[in-house]
Amino acid sequence: VLRDCLEPMAAAVASGDPAAFVHANWHLHAQIAAISPSQLLRTLYSSLLEMIERHTLSVLPAEGTSLPGYIEERYQLHADLVAALERRDAVETRRLIATHNTQG
């Protein structure tokens, strides 16, 4: 399921569509939340994602950042995260999550 979520992200990168990328990214995050064994975390994270999606008006790059390059890098980070989750590589998953949370 997570690998399938990467396809629309890759398509958005290829077409240079940051809004489609963000929506596909949120869908991937929702799927990751859905597989969490913690009902509390699943519910909380899903609710936060819904709130963010409802209130996001546009997608803009950070100052000095190329938006196409940024979404390509974020895609690769998410693809690596999905691969680490699939391998059940806890160490690599934690490293990628830390990178995700500090470079985003």
N, C-alpha and C positions, 0 to 999 in steps of 0.2 A: 504494500500500500504506500509506504513512504517513497519507494523508488518511483512509483507512478506519479507522485506529487512533484517530482523533479522535472517531468516532461514539460508542463506549462511554464515552469520557471526558465528552463532552457530556451523554450520558444520565445519567451518575452525578452530574454537576453539577445537572441538572434535578431529579433525585430526591433530591438531598441525601445521597447515599451515599458517604461518604469512603473506605470500604474498597474499594468497586467502582472509585472514581476512582483510587486508588493502584495497584490491579492493572492497570487499563487504561493508566495512566501507565507502569508498568514494561513493559507489552507494547509501547507505542510506543518506549520506549528500546531494547528488544531489537531492534525492527525497524530503528531507526536504526543500531544496532551491526551488524546483519546486512548493511547496504549499505556498510559501511566497506571500502575496498580493502585494509586491513591485517588480515591473518589474526590476527596477534598481538593487536591491539586488539579485534577481534571476539570472540576467545576469552576474553580477560581480562575484558572488560566483561560479556559474557554470563554468565560464571562468577560475577562479583560480583553481578549482578542476581539470579541463582538463590539465592545465599547470603542476600542481603537478604530476598528473598521468603520463604524458609524460616524465617527467624528473626524476622520481624515479627509481633508479637502484636496490636497495635492501632494505630489511627491517631488521634492527638490533636493539637489545634491548639497552636501556641506560645502562651505566656501573653499574654493581651491581644489575641488574634487570633480573629476570627470564622471558624469552619471553613467554613461555606458561602461566605463571601466569599473566603477563601483559595483554595479549590479552583476557584472561578470565575476568579480571577486567574491561577492556574497553568494552567488550561485555555487561557485566551487567550494566555498566553506560549507554550505548546506549539503552538497553532494558528498563531501568528505564525512560530514556528520552522519548522514544516512548510512554510508558504508561502514563506519565505526559501530553504529548501533546494530547493523545487520550482523557484523562479526562478533557482537557482544564484547567489544574491546572497551572496557570501562575506563582504562587510563586514557586512551586516545579520545574517547567521548568527552571526558571531563576537560581535557586540554582544549578540544574544539569548542566546547561550551564557553570556556573562559575567553578564548579568542573571540567568539561570537559576541560576548557581552562587553568586551573592551574595544572592539573595532567597529561597532555598529553605529 
